[in-house]
Structures are given as C-alpha cells and as structure tokens.
Amino acid sequence: QVQLVESGGGLVKPGGSLRLSCVGSGSIFSTYFMGWYRQAPGKQRELVAAMTSGGATVYGDSVKGRFTISRDNVKNTMYLQMNSLKPEDTADYYCNARNLRPGGMEYWGKGTLVTVSS
C-alpha cells in the first residue's frame, strides 16, 4: 500500500512563498504520474501542477509562472514551490500519484492546508 504524506503548509502573507513536500512510500515517484491538487472551501478539487515520469510538467492556469513542481526520485519526494502567493491560493493541497496504465492504482495524501492572508 502506497502512502503519501504532505507537509509544508501554513499561514503566509500575500506575496509570500511556501514549499510543499510530498513523501511517498515505495518506489512510485519514478514511474507514476505525480501531481498536486487543491480544494478550497465550497469549490471542487482542481489540478495545480503535475509531472510525468519523464519529467514533463503541466500547470493550472491560475498558478502558471508562480508555482513550480519538482521531484526527487531518490528521496521519493515531490515538491511544490509556491511564490507570489495570493489569497485565492488558500486551500487544502493534496498530493496525488497515479499509474496511467488501464486499471492502474491511484493514491492521495491527506492534504496540507495553505492559508494566504494578511
């Protein structure tokens, strides 16, 4: 069973930065499609950023140019560097790992809360 554990959330002022980490058990980071999602109160969960096993990345429109996803396969850790944070970035942030093969498994972390407020 794969476990994903997020950390790094907290309270930050607008314009500030945070770096989220997601540590996973098992050697999934080199083969799975890894991503960060977020869910704000009353809103649907949305993609923030994702990375293929080959290193290609995709970002949600609202975070392009401000957030950067990266991965360390040796440490089984994925990161989300968040800069120029805005109040609308406030949400629970979730780590996701997905095997893209038909019938492949998908795993979620429990989330870490990011609050952007002055």
C-alpha positions in Angstrom: 0.0 0.0 0.0 1.4 3.4 -1.0 1.2 6.2 1.4 1.6 9.9 0.6 2.3 12.4 3.3 2.2 16.1 2.6 3.9 18.8 4.7 4.9 22.4 4.4 1.5 24.1 4.6 0.8 27.1 6.9 -0.1 30.7 7.1 1.6 33.1 4.8 1.0 36.7 3.8 0.1 37.7 0.2 3.2 37.8 -1.9 5.0 35.3 0.2 6.3 31.8 -0.6 5.9 28.3 0.7 7.3 25.0 -0.4 5.2 21.9 0.0 6.6 18.4 0.2 5.1 15.0 -0.5 6.9 12.0 0.7 5.8 8.6 -0.7 6.4 5.1 0.4 7.5 2.7 -2.2 9.3 3.5 -5.5 6.4 5.1 -7.3 7.9 8.5 -8.0 10.0 7.4 -11.0 7.1 5.6 -12.7 3.8 7.3 -11.6 2.1 10.4 -12.8 2.5 12.7 -9.8 0.5 15.8 -9.1 -0.6 18.5 -6.7 -4.3 19.3 -6.4 -6.1 21.8 -4.2 -9.6 22.3 -2.9 -10.9 25.5 -1.4 -14.0 25.6 0.8 -17.1 25.2 -1.3 -15.1 24.6 -4.5 -14.2 21.5 -6.5 -10.8 20.0 -6.3 -8.6 21.3 -9.1 -5.2 20.5 -10.6 -2.4 22.7 -9.5 0.5 21.1 -11.2 1.6 17.6 -12.3 4.6 15.8 -13.7 5.0 12.7 -15.8 7.6 10.1 -15.0 9.6 11.6 -17.9 9.7 15.0 -16.3 7.1 16.8 -18.4 5.0 19.3 -16.4 1.6 20.8 -16.6 0.2 23.7 -14.5 -3.2 25.1 -13.8 -3.7 28.4 -15.5 -4.1 30.3 -12.2 -0.6 29.2 -11.0 1.5 29.4 -14.1 4.6 31.4 -13.6 4.2 31.4 -9.8 4.4 27.7 -8.8 7.0 25.1 -9.7 6.6 21.3 -9.4 9.7 19.1 -8.9 10.5 15.6 -7.9 13.4 13.7 -6.3 13.1 10.1 -7.2 15.9 9.0 -4.8 14.2 10.6 -1.8 10.7 9.6 -3.0 9.7 13.2 -2.6 7.7 15.7 -4.7 7.8 19.4 -4.1 5.6 22.4 -5.0 7.4 25.7 -4.7 4.8 28.4 -4.4 5.8 32.0 -4.9 3.8 35.3 -5.1 1.0 33.7 -3.2 -2.5 35.2 -3.4 -5.4 34.9 -1.0 -7.2 32.9 -3.7 -4.5 30.2 -3.3 -5.9 29.4 0.1 -6.9 25.8 0.0 -6.1 22.3 1.2 -3.3 20.9 -1.1 -3.2 17.2 -1.9 -0.5 15.0 -3.3 -1.6 12.5 -5.9 0.1 9.5 -7.5 -1.5 7.8 -10.5 -0.5 4.8 -12.6 -1.7 5.7 -16.0 -2.0 2.1 -17.3 -5.6 0.8 -17.7 -6.8 -0.2 -14.2 -3.8 1.4 -12.6 -3.9 2.4 -9.0 -4.3 6.0 -7.7 -3.3 7.3 -4.3 -4.0 10.5 -2.4 -2.4 12.1 0.6 -4.5 13.6 3.4 -3.6 17.1 2.5 -1.9 20.2 3.9 -3.6 23.5 4.5 -2.3 26.7 2.9 -3.7 29.9 4.1 -2.8 33.2 2.4 -3.9 36.1 4.5 -2.6 39.4 5.8 
